[in-house]
Amino acid sequence: MLQLVKSRATHNLSAAATRARNYRRRTADGAILMHLLGGLSVVAAFVLFLRGSQWTVLPVLGFLVTAVVGWRRYQAELVKGVSFLTTVATVSILSLIIVFLLLRSAPAIQELGLSLFTRTQRPLWGQNGVYALTPMMIGTAVTTIIATVIAAPLGIAGAIFISEMAPRHLREVVKPGIELMAGIPSITYGFIGLTIVNQYLYLEFRTPTIGNYFAASIMIGIMALPTVVSVAEDALSTVPESMKSGSLAMGSTNWQTIKSVTLPAAMSGVSAGVILGVGRAMGETMAATVMLSHTKGFPTPVFDVFTNYGETLTTVIAFEGGNASGTHMSALFAAGVVLFFMVMALSIASQYVEWRMTLKLEGKA
């Protein structure tokens, strides 16, 4: 009798294991079919979209139906597939944008050569088919440096105050207020700069023109402040409390703990906040377009921020893109390429700073 019971139990376990294997096999087959249909739908939608077909909506609907069915039956596999798809889509879109910029800027580079990026003699822009981005590159560098000098230290100081020093009730009021400032449209900042900052500098300091790099940089730096403060404060808040408590227990003051423990530990996030702020300063269009004089040339000396010249890479694209064609349009795309590489250089510099700070915290540097 006992042997019979054991035999039946073994048979039941074996049957259950077989059913489980069959279920996993069916699930795997269904998940593979779901991924295949979803991938084919995305590829078909992309191809039809590039061809401008009116039937693009059909593979899109097919993908949505596949996703709904997959969510009901294969949730884990669907999430994995969609995550992979979004990653591929993000990298692909960025790559396509870079390729598009390079292709559209190629005619100007072929026609004008390196003088497009190095010419310093007149004519500089538009005369006799000559286009040179050098004045705008200098204008972008000048406004970015001044805006960074304003936004980086003030933003980091504000983040430290909110995260480490401010009372709780004050933090709950100040932090949402700063985040709200990040949502103010850039044209609003530009209009304030045009009617107040530009006018004040022109009337009180007798600047050569009503619009200059210094005034525009002030407004751009103020615009970048909320981004720097918000990202840096979030990074400082994630530093483990045990690290701060250990430093205080060793006899360090609160400021010494902030300077030597909290800030280095959060340097990755802080540098990310500064880079995001600098990136906004470098890529700012509307505020600079409203405030600058749009006169192309080199100040004398080149670091004169109150000069009557005023143009950046972003403002020349925004100001002239609507009426450009031929070599002119290609030169504007080349300006976009220059902006891309400038931002990429900033990102590499940020990664280097983060790497150095990591080595320092680990005692290897």
Secondary structure as the mmCIF struct_conf table of DSSP 4:
data_model
#
loop_
_struct_conf.conf_type_id
_struct_conf.id
_struct_conf.beg_label_comp_id
_struct_conf.beg_label_asym_id
_struct_conf.beg_label_seq_id
_struct_conf.end_label_comp_id
_struct_conf.end_label_asym_id
_struct_conf.end_label_seq_id
HELX_RH_AL_P HELX_RH_AL_P1 LEU A 2 LEU A 50
TURN_TY1_P TURN_TY1_P1 ARG A 51 GLY A 52
TURN_TY1_P TURN_TY1_P2 GLN A 54 THR A 56
HELX_RH_AL_P HELX_RH_AL_P2 VAL A 57 ARG A 73
HELX_RH_AL_P HELX_RH_AL_P3 GLN A 75 LEU A 112
TURN_TY1_P TURN_TY1_P3 GLY A 113 LEU A 114
HELX_RH_AL_P HELX_RH_AL_P4 SER A 115 THR A 118
BEND BEND1 GLN A 121 ARG A 122
HELX_LH_PP_P HELX_LH_PP_P1 PRO A 123 PRO A 123
STRN STRN1 TRP A 125 TRP A 125
BEND BEND2 GLY A 126 GLY A 126
HELX_RH_3T_P HELX_RH_3T_P1 GLN A 127 GLY A 129
STRN STRN2 TYR A 131 TYR A 131
HELX_RH_AL_P HELX_RH_AL_P5 THR A 134 ILE A 160
HELX_RH_PI_P HELX_RH_PI_P1 PHE A 161 MET A 165
BEND BEND3 ALA A 166 ALA A 166
HELX_RH_AL_P HELX_RH_AL_P6 ARG A 168 MET A 181
TURN_TY1_P TURN_TY1_P4 ALA A 182 GLY A 183
BEND BEND4 ILE A 184 ILE A 184
HELX_RH_AL_P HELX_RH_AL_P7 SER A 186 ILE A 192
HELX_RH_PI_P HELX_RH_PI_P2 GLY A 193 VAL A 197
HELX_RH_AL_P HELX_RH_AL_P8 ASN A 198 PHE A 205
BEND BEND5 PRO A 208 ILE A 210
HELX_RH_AL_P HELX_RH_AL_P9 TYR A 213 SER A 237
TURN_TY1_P TURN_TY1_P5 THR A 238 THR A 238
BEND BEND6 VAL A 239 VAL A 239
HELX_RH_AL_P HELX_RH_AL_P10 GLU A 241 ALA A 249
TURN_TY1_P TURN_TY1_P6 MET A 250 GLY A 251
HELX_RH_AL_P HELX_RH_AL_P11 ASN A 254 THR A 257
HELX_RH_PI_P HELX_RH_PI_P3 ILE A 258 THR A 262
HELX_RH_AL_P HELX_RH_AL_P12 LEU A 263 ALA A 265
TURN_TY1_P TURN_TY1_P7 ALA A 266 ALA A 266
HELX_RH_AL_P HELX_RH_AL_P13 MET A 267 GLY A 283
HELX_RH_AL_P HELX_RH_AL_P14 MET A 286 MET A 291
BEND BEND7 LEU A 292 LEU A 292
STRN STRN3 THR A 295 THR A 295
BEND BEND8 GLY A 297 GLY A 297
BEND BEND9 THR A 300 PRO A 301
TURN_TY1_P TURN_TY1_P8 VAL A 302 PHE A 303
TURN_TY1_P TURN_TY1_P9 VAL A 305 PHE A 306
BEND BEND10 ASN A 308 ASN A 308
STRN STRN4 GLY A 310 GLY A 310
HELX_RH_AL_P HELX_RH_AL_P15 LEU A 313 GLU A 320
HELX_RH_3T_P HELX_RH_3T_P2 GLY A 321 ASN A 323
HELX_RH_AL_P HELX_RH_AL_P16 GLY A 326 LEU A 361
TURN_TY1_P TURN_TY1_P10 GLU A 362 GLY A 363
#
